[in-house]
Amino acid sequence: MVLRARVAAAGRRAQGLTLRIVVDVSPLSLPRTGIGNYLRGMIGGLAMVAEEHEIVAFAPTGLRGTRRVREALEPLGVETRLVTLPAAHAFRVAWSKSGRLPLERLVGRFDVSHFSDWMYPPQRAGVRATTIHDLVPLHFPELVHPRTLRMHGAKYRHAAATCDVVFANSHFTAADAAEHLRIPPDRIHVAYPGIERRFSPDGEHADLGAPYVLTVSTLDPRKNVEVVMDAFELLRQRRPELLLAVAGGVAAGESAPAEREGVRLLGFVEEERLAALYRGASAFVYASRFEGFGMPVVEALASGAPTVASSHPSLDEASGEAAFRVDPNDPEAVAEALEVAVQQGAQRRADGLAHARRFTWKACGEAVMRGYESVL
């Protein structure tokens, strides 16, 4: 059935007819963090390059979620098919597990279905695609919420078994998926994230009343915020004027870190405020133990912030040659790297800006379209 659908879609494309591409945007129903930002940017990139093809954003979600999805997508001008439901999460889980009610019943005929991390809806025909952002639940099951572990485990199995094309947001994650999910490498395409225009050296610089070091992440053990705080205590012995600003919400099942002198927990920060925080920082630090890509590193470099990044290879592509790299589990090494970044970071500023310019949502959209076309 899928092969026949691919042949039919290829025939439509050869005749110059419009392809209909349905993208599941359910993650946009929550306040946006990394995956939601990637998804919104990817759709915006597709809209830039899809020419005559139709992009349809689809989501079954609750009332509040529907409002958030509309607000996120409104500037992009794509068609939306939003289904507002009570107990939307339970519906998505049951729909995915049952394999009933093909997607065509809700959105009509399509040529491509691109599903998200939240569900894997059945379909009668058409190309089947998804994005794998990272394999954190596979490598660190003890560090993720049990619901996340169940949801992603099922998604990984379905991606490997049913998808014609799988996208990864870095070559590191592509290789990881090929090795551990046994997905043939020729089915995996890399579509790097882009950086929003607001992340640039130009604009408001946040003022926290004192010079500060910034870290940005959801607060969970993998992100190593406790190590960053330990490193900051060491740094502050030499630079008592500094503050540490921690931007990011608390992960499900976790609790906020205990208060420490000189540390400000800012909670979830909207992107406009986040851009100003990057610009105003004396240095930015991202000591994550494992990533799919590491968008905050590129956002900080794009904003002109001297950047210290984990030396784990999952952050190589985000860091390039512009970030100061350090063992993420060594507080003394992190403190030393931060002091160097504060003192000498301006010398790498031009390299950081040039590196960050590589990552655009248009390039992401082009990579995704190439992936679809490879199986049409």
DRENLUMMI-155947 format. One line per 4 residues: number of its first residue (from 1); for each residue x, y, z of C-alpha. Coordinates in Angstrom, 1 decimal. Example, Ala and Ser with C-alpha at 12.3 -4.5 7.8 and 13.67 -1.06 7.14 Angstrom:
1	12.3:-4.5:7.8  13.7:-1.1:7.1 .
//
This chain:
1	0.0:0.0:0.0  2.7:2.5:1.0  4.7:1.7:-2.2  1.7:2.3:-4.4 .
5	1.0:5.6:-2.5  4.6:6.7:-3.1  4.3:5.9:-6.8  1.1:7.8:-7.0 .
9	2.6:10.8:-5.2  5.7:10.7:-7.4  3.3:10.7:-10.4  1.5:13.7:-9.1 .
13	4.8:15.5:-8.5  6.0:14.7:-12.0  2.8:16.2:-13.4  3.4:19.4:-11.5 .
17	0.5:18.7:-9.1  0.5:19.9:-5.5  1.7:17.5:-2.8  -0.2:17.6:0.5 .
21	2.1:17.3:3.5  0.5:16.8:6.9  2.7:17.6:10.0  1.6:16.6:13.5 .
25	2.1:19.7:15.7  0.7:18.4:19.0  3.9:19.4:21.0  3.0:23.0:20.3 .
29	0.2:22.7:22.7  2.6:23.1:25.6  4.9:26.1:26.4  7.7:25.8:23.8 .
33	11.1:24.3:24.7  13.6:22.6:22.4  11.3:20.2:20.5  8.4:22.7:20.2 .
37	10.8:25.4:18.9  12.3:22.9:16.4  8.8:21.9:15.2  7.6:25.4:14.7 .
41	10.8:26.4:12.9  10.7:23.3:10.7  7.2:24.1:9.5  8.2:27.7:8.9 .
45	11.1:26.5:6.8  8.9:24.1:4.9  6.5:27.0:4.2  9.4:29.0:2.7 .
49	10.5:26.3:0.3  7.5:24.2:-0.5  6.4:26.4:-3.4  3.1:25.2:-4.6 .
53	2.8:22.3:-2.2  0.3:22.4:0.8  1.6:22.2:4.4  -1.1:21.2:6.8 .
57	-0.5:21.5:10.5  -2.6:18.9:12.4  -3.1:18.3:16.1  -5.6:16.7:18.4 .
61	-5.3:18.6:21.6  -7.2:20.2:24.5  -8.8:23.7:24.6  -5.8:25.5:26.0 .
65	-3.5:23.5:23.8  -5.5:24.5:20.7  -5.1:28.1:21.6  -1.3:27.7:22.0 .
69	-1.0:25.9:18.7  -2.9:28.6:16.8  -0.8:31.4:18.4  2.5:29.6:17.5 .
73	1.5:28.9:13.9  -0.4:32.1:13.1  2.6:34.1:11.7  3.6:31.2:9.4 .
77	0.4:31.2:7.3  0.0:27.5:7.0  -3.3:25.6:6.9  -4.3:24.2:10.3 .
81	-6.5:21.2:11.1  -6.9:21.3:14.9  -9.2:18.8:16.7  -10.1:20.0:20.2 .
85	-10.8:17.1:22.6  -11.2:16.5:26.3  -8.5:14.2:27.6  -6.4:14.8:24.4 .
89	-3.4:12.9:25.7  -5.4:9.8:26.4  -6.9:10.0:22.9  -3.4:10.3:21.3 .
93	-2.1:7.3:23.2  -5.2:5.2:22.4  -5.2:6.2:18.8  -1.5:5.3:18.3 .
97	-1.8:2.0:20.1  -5.0:0.8:18.5  -3.9:1.5:14.9  -7.5:2.3:14.0 .
101	-9.1:5.4:12.5  -6.7:6.2:9.8  -5.4:9.8:9.7  -7.2:10.3:6.3 .
105	-10.5:10.3:8.2  -9.5:13.5:10.0  -7.5:15.4:7.4  -8.4:14.0:4.0 .
109	-6.1:12.7:1.4  -2.4:13.5:1.7  0.9:12.5:0.2  3.2:12.8:3.3 .
113	2.4:12.3:7.0  5.1:13.6:9.4  4.4:12.5:13.0  5.8:14.0:16.2 .
117	7.2:12.6:19.4  3.7:12.5:20.9  1.9:10.0:18.7  2.2:7.8:15.7 .
121	-1.2:7.8:14.0  -2.2:5.1:11.5  -2.5:6.0:7.9  -3.9:4.2:4.8 .
125	-1.4:5.5:2.3  1.3:8.1:1.7  4.9:8.6:2.7  5.4:8.1:6.5 .
129	8.0:10.3:8.2  9.1:11.4:11.7  11.9:13.3:13.4  14.1:11.8:16.1 .
133	15.5:14.6:18.3  17.6:12.4:20.5  17.8:8.9:22.1  17.9:10.2:25.7 .
137	15.2:7.8:27.0  17.1:4.9:25.5  20.5:5.8:27.0  19.3:7.4:30.3 .
141	16.0:5.7:31.2  16.6:6.5:34.9  16.7:10.3:34.1  13.4:10.7:32.3 .
145	9.8:10.6:33.5  8.2:7.1:33.1  5.5:8.5:30.8  8.3:10.0:28.6 .
149	10.1:6.6:28.6  6.9:4.7:27.5  6.0:7.3:24.8  9.4:7.5:23.2 .
153	10.1:3.8:23.4  6.9:3.2:21.3  7.8:6.0:18.9  11.3:4.6:18.4 .
157	9.9:1.1:17.5  7.3:2.6:15.1  9.9:4.9:13.5  12.2:2.0:12.8 .
161	9.4:-0.4:11.6  7.1:1.9:9.6  8.7:5.1:8.4  9.9:5.6:4.8 .
165	12.1:8.5:6.0  13.4:9.5:9.4  14.9:12.9:10.1  17.5:13.6:12.8 .
169	18.6:17.1:14.0  22.3:16.2:13.9  24.7:13.7:12.4  25.4:12.5:15.9 .
173	21.8:11.6:16.4  21.5:10.1:12.9  24.4:7.8:13.7  22.9:7.0:17.1 .
177	19.6:6.1:15.6  21.2:3.9:12.9  23.2:2.0:15.5  20.7:1.6:18.3 .
181	17.4:1.5:16.4  18.8:-0.4:13.5  17.3:2.1:11.0  19.1:1.8:7.6 .
185	21.3:4.9:7.3  20.0:5.7:3.8  16.5:6.2:5.4  17.9:8.9:7.8 .
189	18.3:12.5:6.8  19.8:15.3:8.9  17.8:18.5:9.2  19.7:20.9:11.5 .
193	17.6:23.3:13.5  17.6:27.0:12.6  18.1:30.0:14.8  15.3:32.6:15.2 .
197	16.3:36.1:14.0  15.8:37.5:17.5  18.9:35.7:18.6  21.5:38.2:17.4 .
201	23.9:40.7:19.1  21.6:43.6:18.3  18.9:44.5:20.7  18.2:44.8:24.4 .
205	20.8:43.5:26.8  19.2:42.2:30.0  20.2:44.0:33.2  20.1:41.9:36.4 .
209	21.8:44.5:38.5  25.2:42.8:38.3  27.3:41.0:35.7  26.1:37.4:35.3 .
213	26.8:34.0:33.9  23.8:32.4:32.2  22.7:28.8:31.7  19.5:27.8:29.9 .
217	17.9:24.4:30.2  15.0:22.4:31.5  15.9:21.6:35.1  16.6:17.8:35.0 .
221	19.6:15.7:36.0  20.9:15.2:32.5  21.3:19.0:32.0  23.8:19.1:34.9 .
225	22.6:22.3:36.4  23.8:21.2:39.8  27.3:20.9:38.4  27.0:24.4:36.9 .
229	26.0:25.7:40.3  29.0:24.0:42.0  31.3:25.4:39.3  29.8:28.9:39.9 .
233	30.5:28.7:43.6  34.2:28.1:42.8  34.2:30.9:40.2  32.5:33.3:42.6 .
237	35.4:32.9:45.1  37.6:34.7:42.5  34.8:36.9:40.9  32.4:37.7:43.8 .
241	30.7:40.4:41.6  29.1:37.7:39.3  25.6:36.2:39.5  24.4:33.0:38.0 .
245	21.1:33.2:36.1  19.3:29.9:35.5  16.6:30.1:32.8  14.3:27.1:32.4 .
249	11.3:25.3:33.9  11.5:22.3:36.1  11.1:18.9:34.4  8.2:16.7:35.2 .
253	8.9:14.6:38.4  11.8:16.9:39.4  12.1:19.6:42.0  13.8:23.0:41.7 .
257	17.4:23.2:43.0  17.9:24.5:46.5  18.6:28.2:46.7  22.3:29.2:46.7 .
261	24.0:32.6:47.2  24.3:34.5:44.0  22.0:32.2:42.0  18.8:33.4:40.4 .
265	16.3:30.9:39.2  14.3:32.7:36.5  12.0:29.8:35.6  10.6:29.4:32.1 .
269	11.5:32.5:30.0  9.8:33.7:26.8  12.1:33.9:23.8  12.2:37.7:23.6 .
273	13.4:37.9:27.2  15.8:35.0:26.5  17.5:36.8:23.7  18.1:39.8:25.9 .
277	19.5:37.5:28.6  22.0:35.9:26.1  23.1:39.4:25.0  23.7:40.7:28.5 .
281	25.6:37.6:29.8  29.3:37.9:30.6  29.4:34.2:29.6  27.0:31.4:28.8 .
285	27.4:27.8:30.0  25.8:24.6:28.8  27.1:21.5:30.7  24.6:18.9:29.5 .
289	25.7:15.3:29.7  24.0:14.3:26.4  22.0:16.1:23.7  20.4:15.6:20.3 .
293	21.9:18.8:19.1  22.1:21.6:21.7  20.1:24.6:20.4  20.9:26.9:23.3 .
297	24.6:26.7:22.4  24.0:28.1:18.9  21.5:30.6:20.3  24.1:31.9:22.7 .
301	26.8:32.1:19.9  24.3:33.9:17.6  23.7:36.4:20.3  27.4:37.1:20.8 .
305	27.8:35.5:24.2  31.1:33.9:25.1  30.0:30.2:25.4  31.2:27.3:27.4 .
309	29.8:23.9:26.3  30.0:20.3:27.4  32.8:18.3:25.6  30.3:15.4:25.0 .
313	30.4:14.6:21.2  26.6:15.2:21.0  27.4:18.9:21.2  30.2:19.0:18.6 .
317	28.0:20.2:15.8  26.4:23.0:17.8  29.7:24.2:19.2  31.9:24.1:16.2 .
321	35.2:25.8:16.9  33.6:28.7:18.6  32.7:27.4:22.1  35.1:26.7:24.9 .
325	34.7:22.9:25.6  34.9:21.3:29.0  34.2:18.0:30.9  30.6:18.5:32.0 .
329	31.1:16.5:35.2  34.1:18.4:36.5  33.0:21.6:38.4  36.6:22.9:38.7 .
333	37.1:22.5:35.0  33.8:24.3:34.3  34.7:27.1:36.6  38.1:27.5:34.9 .
337	36.5:27.5:31.4  34.0:30.1:32.6  36.8:32.4:33.8  38.6:32.1:30.5 .
341	35.3:32.8:28.7  34.6:35.9:30.8  38.2:37.2:30.2  38.8:36.1:26.6 .
345	35.4:35.3:25.1  35.3:38.5:23.0  38.2:37.0:20.9  35.9:34.2:19.7 .
349	32.9:36.4:19.1  33.3:36.7:15.3  33.8:32.9:15.1  30.6:32.3:17.0 .
353	28.5:34.6:14.9  29.9:33.0:11.7  29.2:29.5:13.0  25.7:30.4:14.0 .
357	24.8:31.8:10.6  25.0:28.2:9.2  21.8:27.3:11.0  18.6:28.6:9.3 .
361	15.0:27.4:9.2  15.0:27.7:5.5  17.9:25.2:5.3  16.0:23.0:7.6 .
365	12.9:23.1:5.4  15.1:22.4:2.3  16.6:19.3:4.1  13.2:18.0:5.0 .
369	11.8:18.5:1.5  14.8:16.6:0.1  14.0:13.8:2.5  10.4:13.6:1.4 .
373	11.5:13.7:-2.3  14.0:10.9:-1.7  11.1:8.4:-1.3  8.6:9.9:-3.7 .
//
